[in-house]
Amino acid sequence: MLSCLLLLLSLTIVQAQTKVQNQTATHDQFLTDKNGVRISGFLSLDSEFSAIGNNLAVGNGASLGLIFNRSLYFGLYGMGVVYDLPNLDYDFHIDDYEQYDSLYNYNFKVLGHGGLLIGGVFQPHKIFHGGASLRLGYGDLAMFDYDNDIVTNDFTFIISPQLEAEINVARWFKIKAAGGYRFATDLRTDLFYDKSYVNSPTGSLSLIFGWFGARKDKHAKRNKTNDTPKRKWFNKDGRQISL
């Protein structure tokens, strides 16, 4: 599963890089030139659904980054995931707390992680287009008791590749749906869970704000104005008058 997702991610990023190279092959470009590599930014508000253990996990977070030539982007992300909330069971009485073993004796459980984000977008000029991304982060799996004190926590490294579908709503706004997989490493094995406790398929929905339209070509507009034919004048004999 991981190798397939990473292969698809690599192919998408290679296609995006090829597009950038084709766009810039006719002349040398520099970041300080007016005609250099186009850089814009984005802010994404992300909601994610997955599973941790046998429980539904819901996450919310954000990512911030730079887009190069509308195709490649790099940035940072952060995500907070909560799951297994026994305090939402209104039939649960305080007298029953001591009857619960260490597996259930938590007010809530949370996974927080953040780190680097890299991705590519294929054919971003189309209304509907695809892409892929990879998140590499460091996180903490923490569990709190009913006094909101940490009972235990476990630091872990997160690898999360995903495939994406985007809709261009406006030049400054996109909606993205994605599906992928979350891998966690270095989890402890002396508690009630194993190393695959956090591993899960993921589905997410994102609202992305930024600038995604093509750069206006001022030179083309200027040339179009210069190419406008001049009005010709003629005398009564039908001969053209030089102005």
GIGI-V839222 format. One record per residue. N is the residue number from 1. SS is DSSP state (H for helix, E for strand, C for the rest). PHI is phi in degrees with one decimal (999 if undefined). PSI is psi in whole degrees, 0 to 359 (NA if undefined). Layout:
N_SS_PHI_PSI, N_SS_PHI_PSI
This chain:
1_C_999_311, 2_H_-63.1_318, 3_H_-65.3_322, 4_H_-65.5_316, 5_H_-65.7_319, 6_H_-67.1_325, 7_H_-65.5_315, 8_H_-64.0_321, 9_H_-62.5_316, 10_H_-63.3_318, 11_H_-63.3_319, 12_H_-65.3_317, 13_H_-67.5_323, 14_H_-63.1_318, 15_H_-62.1_319, 16_H_-65.8_319, 17_H_-64.6_321, 18_H_-61.9_321, 19_H_-64.3_317, 20_H_-61.9_318, 21_H_-64.9_321, 22_H_-65.6_326, 23_H_-72.9_335, 24_H_-112.0_10, 25_C_-75.8_340, 26_C_-77.8_338, 27_C_-156.5_158, 28_C_-70.3_144, 29_C_-129.4_148, 30_C_-136.3_153, 31_C_-63.8_336, 32_C_-86.2_352, 33_C_-83.7_153, 34_C_-66.1_331, 35_C_-100.6_20, 36_C_-78.1_194, 37_C_-62.3_131, 38_C_-82.2_127, 39_E_-121.7_131, 40_E_-137.8_173, 41_E_-124.1_168, 42_E_-150.8_156, 43_E_-129.7_126, 44_E_-119.4_131, 45_E_-102.3_119, 46_E_-115.9_137, 47_E_-122.3_133, 48_E_-130.8_143, 49_E_-125.1_133, 50_E_-157.0_198, 51_E_-137.1_142, 52_E_-128.7_121, 53_C_66.4_232, 54_C_-108.6_21, 55_E_-115.9_147, 56_E_-68.1_135, 57_E_-120.8_133, 58_E_-120.7_128, 59_E_-124.8_150, 60_E_-135.2_142, 61_E_-167.7_193, 62_E_-151.1_158, 63_E_-139.2_150, 64_E_-139.5_134, 65_E_-166.6_185, 66_E_-115.1_143, 67_E_-112.4_132, 68_E_-109.9_118, 69_C_52.7_35, 70_C_64.1_7, 71_C_-121.0_317, 72_E_-110.7_141, 73_E_-140.0_149, 74_E_-134.5_144, 75_E_-173.3_197, 76_E_-123.5_152, 77_E_-138.9_160, 78_E_-145.0_141, 79_E_-144.7_133, 80_E_-115.9_125, 81_E_-120.8_127, 82_E_-114.3_151, 83_E_-160.1_162, 84_C_51.7_74, 85_C_-105.2_88, 86_H_-67.2_338, 87_H_-69.8_352, 88_H_-83.1_354, 89_C_-85.0_105, 90_C_-73.7_353, 91_C_-90.3_4, 92_C_-89.6_123, 93_C_-106.0_151, 94_H_-63.4_334, 95_H_-69.0_345, 96_H_-91.4_357, 97_H_-58.0_315, 98_H_-70.0_347, 99_H_-81.0_351, 100_C_-91.6_137, 101_C_-82.5_186, 102_C_-65.0_341, 103_C_-70.3_329, 104_C_-115.5_356, 105_C_-83.8_58, 106_C_-136.2_143, 107_C_-72.6_315, 108_E_-159.2_163, 109_E_-125.5_142, 110_E_-144.1_145, 111_E_-119.9_118, 112_E_-115.7_134, 113_E_-151.4_156, 114_E_-163.0_162, 115_E_167.3_219, 116_E_-90.5_148, 117_E_-131.0_130, 118_E_-136.3_141, 119_E_-160.7_172, 120_E_-140.0_150, 121_E_-122.2_132, 122_E_-103.1_126, 123_C_53.7_60, 124_C_-66.8_346, 125_C_-75.3_343, 126_C_-83.5_151, 127_C_-60.1_311, 128_E_-106.2_125, 129_E_-150.9_167, 130_E_-115.2_175, 131_E_-173.7_185, 132_E_-154.4_155, 133_E_-149.1_166, 134_E_-139.4_128, 135_E_-109.0_130, 136_E_-122.4_112, 137_E_-142.1_171, 138_E_-119.4_136, 139_E_-141.9_179, 140_E_-136.6_123, 141_E_-94.7_106, 142_E_-117.7_148, 143_E_-132.1_133, 144_E_-115.8_148, 145_C_-89.4_190, 146_C_-77.1_355, 147_C_-100.2_11, 148_C_62.8_28, 149_C_-98.0_145, 150_E_-69.7_123, 151_E_-85.3_315, 152_E_-157.3_153, 153_E_-145.3_156, 154_E_-142.9_118, 155_E_-83.0_142, 156_E_-147.7_156, 157_E_-101.7_131, 158_E_-109.5_132, 159_E_-123.0_121, 160_E_-138.3_92, 161_E_-84.2_152, 162_E_-156.0_153, 163_E_-101.8_146, 164_E_-133.4_152, 165_E_-129.4_130, 166_E_-121.8_154, 167_E_-124.4_124, 168_E_-79.9_107, 169_E_-87.6_314, 170_E_-147.8_174, 171_C_-63.7_340, 172_C_-115.3_7, 173_E_-149.1_134, 174_E_-134.9_156, 175_E_-119.0_134, 176_E_-128.2_134, 177_E_-115.3_140, 178_E_-144.0_153, 179_E_-136.1_138, 180_E_-160.9_207, 181_E_-146.4_141, 182_E_-109.1_123, 183_E_-111.2_136, 184_E_-122.8_139, 185_E_-121.6_164, 186_C_66.0_25, 187_C_-74.3_150, 188_C_-70.5_157, 189_C_-121.4_7, 190_C_-94.5_5, 191_C_-106.7_196, 192_C_-78.5_353, 193_C_-112.8_167, 194_C_-111.5_188, 195_C_-67.9_338, 196_C_-96.9_14, 197_C_-59.6_322, 198_C_-94.1_343, 199_C_-61.6_132, 200_E_-168.8_149, 201_E_-63.3_150, 202_E_-130.2_148, 203_E_-133.3_138, 204_E_-142.1_158, 205_E_-132.6_131, 206_E_-130.0_143, 207_E_-108.1_118, 208_E_-114.3_127, 209_E_-116.2_139, 210_E_170.5_210, 211_C_-129.6_115, 212_C_-121.5_3, 213_C_-79.8_164, 214_C_-73.4_151, 215_C_-70.1_136, 216_C_-73.2_134, 217_C_-90.7_98, 218_H_-68.9_327, 219_H_-66.6_321, 220_H_-64.5_322, 221_H_-66.8_321, 222_H_-67.1_319, 223_H_-66.2_324, 224_H_-63.9_322, 225_H_-68.3_321, 226_H_-70.5_334, 227_C_-83.1_359, 228_C_-65.5_125, 229_C_-64.6_139, 230_C_-79.3_150, 231_C_-71.4_136, 232_C_-101.5_142, 233_E_-116.5_143, 234_E_-130.5_150, 235_C_-88.1_186, 236_C_-65.7_335, 237_C_-85.0_1, 238_C_84.9_10, 239_C_-89.5_142, 240_E_-74.2_136, 241_E_-93.7_128, 242_C_-79.3_131, 243_C_-106.4_NA
